[in-house]
Amino acid sequence: MNLTKEQLLEYLTQIAPNHYLKAFLIIVLFLFLSKIIDVIITRVIAKWIKQTQLKLDDKILDIFHRPVFISIILFGLAIAAESIEFKESINFFTISGLQTIAIFLWAFAALRFFKLLLTYLSSDKHRFHIIQDRTLPLFQNLFLIVLTGLAIYIMFLVWDIDLTAWVASAGILGLAISFAAKDTLANLFSGVFIMADSPYQLGDFIVLDSGERGAVTNIGIRSTRILTRDDVEITIPNSIMGNTKITNEAGGRHEKYRIRVKVGVAYGSDIDKVHEILITVATNFPNVCKIPSPRVRFRAFGNSSLDHELLCWVETPVLRGKVLHELNTAVYKQFAQKNIEIPFPQQDIHIKSTVASDGDTINKEHV
């Protein structure tokens, strides 16, 4: 590049020995070159890109079109300034100023490009779980900070500013901020990991290790919100959500949720009839899933009853309480109609009388 620039300056010196005239010719030459590049981009490349089905390339061309055009002009102005042979200080300020304009021009274009790319990636939620609509502001602000810091760093190099003291100060300041905002940073990183790992999603019914149960209404960067069945919203910091045991009732192969109706019948009952009644109640119930089909399990010989469980599924976990209430009611009514006894816990106490050696009667209880 230096050889080409030197050859250009030497050739223009032969045409125009005057420095100002040579600078003017350089500016005109690069304006003409930028116009040619502009025509190629707008009429050739843009026309070819419009034939593609992808809309992203049109927007990318629109982002980088102007920076390329202006950069060619800035480069021509820099060569023209060198050809005039100003004083060293004036030449330094002129070249550094033109480079600074180019730095911020391309930094702004890069920021627009990354925002466009993140928006495109967030539209494909099946492939990029961590980049979603609600996480876009986080990544956009992150890229803004990185690009701004990089642009300022390059600008300092252009202006020959020593960065040693600045870097040391930034390190001390960053250490102090990290200690002061450690909880906020913990919530921030936990929020990113939750969005990437997706242990739960919006609308899922989750149960925390501490006992709270509800539907996830919001997954933010700092916290997660769940709405309980009492219509009370609970806000939980993501640092806690990332370090606790979570049961996702809507997870697994499907969202269906199994409910258990526990019932005991008296000893001596016709258990085949009991099984038939339980299956009939569940099968004819509108809110109970047909697939998987309801089933009955004889669990144990209890102290006072034959313990059974009716197992059936509902479409969503939110129906658990309602369907369990209705099934309990229906089972009780059917047992009452069919004379199936539901016993209550009871104990038999036998009193045995014995005579002591002194003639007194001693009563002993046996349970």
Helices and strands as residue ranges (DSSP letters): H 2-15, H 19-39, I 40-45, H 46-50, H 56-84, H 88-122, G 133-135, H 136-158, H 164-180, H 182-197, E 205-208, E 213-219, E 223-228, E 233-237, H 238-241, E 246-248, E 257-265, H 271-283, E 295-301, E 306-314, G 317-319, H 320-337, E 350-355, E 361-366
